[in-house]
Amino acid sequence: MEKVVLAYSGGLDTSVILKWLKEEKGYDVIAFAADLGQGKELDRIEKKAKDTGASKVYVEDLREEFARDYVFEMLKANAIYEDKYLLGTSIARPLIAGKQVEIALKEKAKAVSHGATGKGNDQVRLEVGAGILDPKLEIIAPVRVWEFKSREEEIEYAKMHNIPIDATKKKPYSIDRNIWAISIEAGILENLEQEPPEDAYMVTKNPITQTSYAKYIEVYFEKGIPKKVDGKAYNLKTLINHLNEVGGLYGVGRSDMVENRLVGIKSREIYEAPAATILHIAHKELEALVLDRELAHFKDIVALKYSELVYNGLWFSPLKEALDNFVNATQKCVTGTIKLKLFKGSCVAVSRKSRYSLYKKELSTYGKEDKFDQRLAEGFIKIWGMPYKK
């Protein structure tokens, strides 16, 4: 039997895929589950996979690696897709693809497999990532080719083969969760005229019903990486979890958008990302303090392209590697503390401090400490406007 490594979540799709690959296609299936902060979804996942027919199961806690090598590399670039999406699901896929390839090499597997659909972005991210890392591996995408036309048919197959899933409780939404963000789609959200109901949200409280007082927090960065919150040092995954908890209590981090998928269709998604929202705002504010104008403006252009590369599954591409070198060069002085105010879903910076600050009060003030020679402005204006005079 040829071996295949399946990216396994324990849900309906990947559970049916596991059995289908074994029974219908004759593969020896090795299940791989990445712990990226899904929570209860991973309860008893190893037993589920073995009961469904997996010959071996890998369950790896990748939360710290995910934060260090993927999330915070992206944070340094200020990458946000279409001004709203903080790329929570997108940034997880190259890590999963990379680990699948590692396991496939270790187990001498012929192929890797996933449960992504033919109309989504994840199929591209997983397959392109695996293809770059090991072009010889075969890719198997059952959802694109198998006989099932609906969720109901999958449930019937699961019942027939005694697959251990909850086959009667139909979830109203499709949810993907990790420590950086939660992506929520389907169900009533497909009606663009419908406001997302409160039961769609998992970690953020309704901003309208929250307390009437604000919460102040301070985030300290070192070379673009968040290290402390309110003076307390955290490891990376714990820092993110802490800010998710604090931000969620104040309704911070919700977004509702119609986005352009890579495959050419538009989809309505809602996202929850309290920690990501807080850290992006804080990081951007710190950069505004320490980067010069030309570098800051050009970095905005890079951020746009970087977000597209992450979204489009090109994390392992030469361009992304080159942009990383540029981004890391910009972070040498991104060290300092940003104080933020959380209030009824908003997050705003209220104070900034860095030993690399380029702000000079004696140049910007209108008070008696002013040292700016305003007489120089006349010549500057004449030269600046000269090319446009007729």
N, C-alpha and C positions, 0 to 999 in steps of 0.2 A: 504494500500500500504506500503510495506517495504521500508525503507529508505536506500539510498546509497550515500556516499560522493565521489564525482568525483573530481580528481585533474584536474582543467580546465584551459586551456590556451587561449581559444577563437579562436584557429586555426581550420582548417578543421577537423582534426581527433577528437579532444575532443568535438567539436560542434556536429558532427554526432553521437558520442558516447552518448552525453547527450540525444539527441532525441531518439536514438535507445534504450537506457536503459528505457526510459519512455514509448515509443510507442510499442516496440516489446517485452519488458520484464516486463512491468508493475511496474517499480520502481518509487518511489518518490525520485527525484534526487536533492541533495544539492550540488551546485557547490562551489569549493574552489579554489581561485586564490592567489598565493603567490607572492607579489611584492618583487623580489630580484634584481631589477634594469633592467628589460626588456625594460623600456622606453615606446614608443608609443604602444607597443603590448597590454598594459593594458587600453588604452583609451576606454571608454564606455564598459568595459568588463562586468560589472554588468548588464547593459541593454541587452547586447548580450545574456548572460546566461538566463535571465528571458524571453526574447523573444523566446528563443529556448525551454523553458519549465521547467527551474529550479524552484523549489518551494521556494528556499532560496539561497542566494549567500553570501559567505564570501570572501572579498578581504582584505588581511592583509599585511601591510607594514612590512616586516621582514628583511629589509636591515641591520639594526644595529645589530639585534640578529644574523643574518647570519654571519656578519663579526666577531662579538665578540666570539660566541660560536662554530663556525664551521671553518670559513676560518682561523682565527688567531691561533686556536688550531692546525690546520694542518700546518700552516706556522712555528710554533715553532718546529715542528718535521722535517722540511725540506722535506716534502713528495712530490716527483715528480714521476709520473708513467713512467717507461721505459725511464728515463732520459730527457723526453721532455714535457709530458703532466702535466700541473699544476692543473689538477683535478677540473676545474671550474664547469662543469656539475655534476660530481660525488659527490662533496661535498654539492651540493644543495639538493640532493635527500633525505638524512636522515631527513633534516629539514622539507621538504614537507611531508614525511611519518609521522613524529611525529605530525605535525599539523593536518593531516587528521585523525589520531587516536583520537586526542583531540576533534575534531569537531564531530566525530562519537559517542564518549562517551556522549558528551553534547546533541546531537540530538537523542540519542538512535537509531542510525543507525545499520543495520545488517551487512553492507558491505562497503568496499572502492573500488574505481575503478580508472583506469589510462588509458592513451592512448599510452603506450609504445608498441613497436613491439616485436614479438617473437624471433627476432634475435639480439636484442640489450642488453645493460647492464642495462638500467634503470628499466626494468621489475624486475630484480633481486634486485636492490637497494631498490625500493619502496616496493616490496612485503616482502622481508626479514626484512626490517626495521619495517613495520607494524606488521609482524608476531611476532617479538621479543617483541614489545611493547604491543600488545594485540592479543594473539594467537586465541581468539574466533572470531575475525572478519573474515568474508568471503572476499576473493579477487576476483574481477571481472576484467578480462583483455579482453575486447571485440575484440581488433585487432587480438588476437590469435584464436578466435572462430567464428567471424561473417561471413556473406556471401560475403562481399565485397573483391574482389581480386585485386583491383587497386584503385589508387587515382581518376581515372575517374569515377568509379562506386560510390565512395563516393560523388563526386560532383553531380552526377545525383540524388542521394538520397537527398542531401541537397536542390537541386532545387525543387524536388518533395514535400518536406516538408517545403518550404519557410524558410530554416535556414539562418539567417543573416550572411553570410560570402561572401568574394570576391571569387566567384566560377569560374571566367574566367581568372584571372591572375595567372598563374602557376609559383611559385617561382622556380628559378633554383637550389637553395640550401636548405638543411635542416639546420636550424640555432637554436641554443639554447644559450640564452644570460642571463648573470647576471653581478653583479658589479665586480666579480672576473675574469671572462673570457668569451670568446665567442667561441663556438664550431660550426664548419661549415663542412658539409659533403654533399655527393650526387652530382648529376649533372655531370659536366665535371670532377669533382674531382675523380670520380670513374675510370677514365683513368689514370693509374699510370705513363704514359709517358708524361702527360700533366702538364706543370707548372701551378700552381694556377693563374688564371687571377686576375687582380687588382680589378675587381668588386666583387670578393668574400670577400674582406676585408671591415670591417665596421668602425673601429676606428683607425687603424694605417695607416699612410701615407707611400707611397713607399719610402724606405730608400735611393734609388738611387737619387731621385729627391729632397731630402731635402737640407737644407742650408749647406754651407761649414764650418760653425762654430759649436762648441760643446755647449752643455748645461750642467751646473754643478748643482747638487742638493745635499742637505744634509738631511739624514734621521736619526732621533734620536729614539732609542729604549729604553724601560724600561722593564726589565725582559722579554725580547723576544718579546714585543708588540711594534709596531711602534706608536709613540705618536706625533711626530712633523716632518714637512718638512720645511727646510730652516728656522728653529727657530719658526715657527708658529704652534700652537697646533690645531688639528682637531679632531672632532669625527670620529669614525672608518670608517663609510661609506663615509664621505666626504673626508677623507684622501685617500681612495682607488680611488674615482672618480677623485680627483685632479691628482693623479699619472697616472691614465689612460689617462687623457687629455694631460699631459706633455709628458709622454712616447710615446703616440700615434703620437704626432707631429714629433717625431724623429724616427718613424718606429720601436720602441722597442717592443718586445713581440710577434713576429710572429713565428710560428712553423708549420712544415709540416711533418707528420709522418704516417707510417703504424704501427698500434698498434694491440696488441693481445687482442681481446675481451674475456670476461669471458666465453661466450658460445662456444668458440673454433674457431671462424673465425677471419681472419685479416681484418681490415678496414683502409681506408685512411681517415685521418682527418686533417684539418688545424685549428689552434687555434690562437686567439688574446688575449694576456694577458699582457698589458703594466705594470700595477701596480703590478701584481703578479710577473712578471719577475724582476722588480726593487727591490721589497721587499725581494724576495728569495735571490738574489745576495747580498743585503745589510746584511740580517740576517746571511747568511752563512759566510760572511767576518767578521762580528762582533764575531761570535762564534769562528772563527779561532784565534782571538786575545785573547779571555778570557777563552776558555776551554783547559784543558791539553790534551796531545796527546792521551792517552788511552781512555778518555771520548769522545773526538771528533771522533776517529776512530770507537768506538763502536756505537756512535750515528748515524753514516752513515749506519750501518747495520740495526738499528731500523728504520731509514727513509725509507729504501727499503720495509720493512715489513709493515710499517704504510701506505705507498702509495698503497700497494696491498689491505689492508683492506678497505681503502676508495673506491678504484676502484671496489672492489668486493662486495660492499654493506654491509660490516660488521662493520659499524660505532658504532652500539650499542652492539658489542660483548664484552665478558669479556677480551679478549686479547687486544683490542683497549683501553679499560678502564685502564688496567694495564700499557700499554705503555704510556698513558697520564700521569700517575703518575711519570714514569721515566723521560719523556720529561720535565715536569714542574719542576722537581728537577734540571735539567740541566740548567734551565733558570734564576736561582737566580742572576747570575752575568752577564747576557747578557744585559748589559746596556751601552749605548755609542752612538757615532755618526759616521756614515759612509758617506763619500763624494763620489758621483758617477759622472761619465762622460757619458753623452748620446750623441752618434754621429752615424748618418747613420745606425740605427738599432742595434747598439751595446750598451752595458751597462757594464761599468767596474768600480771597486772601485779604487779611487786614493788617499784616505787618510782615516785613522782609528784613533779613539780616544775613550778611555774608562778608567775610574778610576780603573777598574778591570783587566787591561791589564797585560798579562803574558810576554810580550815582554820586554827584558832588553837589552838596547843598549850596556851597558858595557860588556855584555857577547857575543853579536853577532858581534860587530864591529871589523874591521881589522885595525882601527886607533889607535892612541896613548892612547885612553881611555880604551883600552882592559884590562879586569881584569880576563879573562879566563885563567886558568893554563893549558897550552897545554901539559905539561909533564904528566898530568893524563891520556891523551888519550892512551898512549902506553899500560898501564895496562888494560884499558877498552877494547881495541881491542883484546888483548890476551884472556881475559875471554870470550868476546862475541863470538870469533871464535873458541874457544876450542872444542866444541862438533863436529865440522866439520873437524877437522884435523885427517888424517889417520895415 
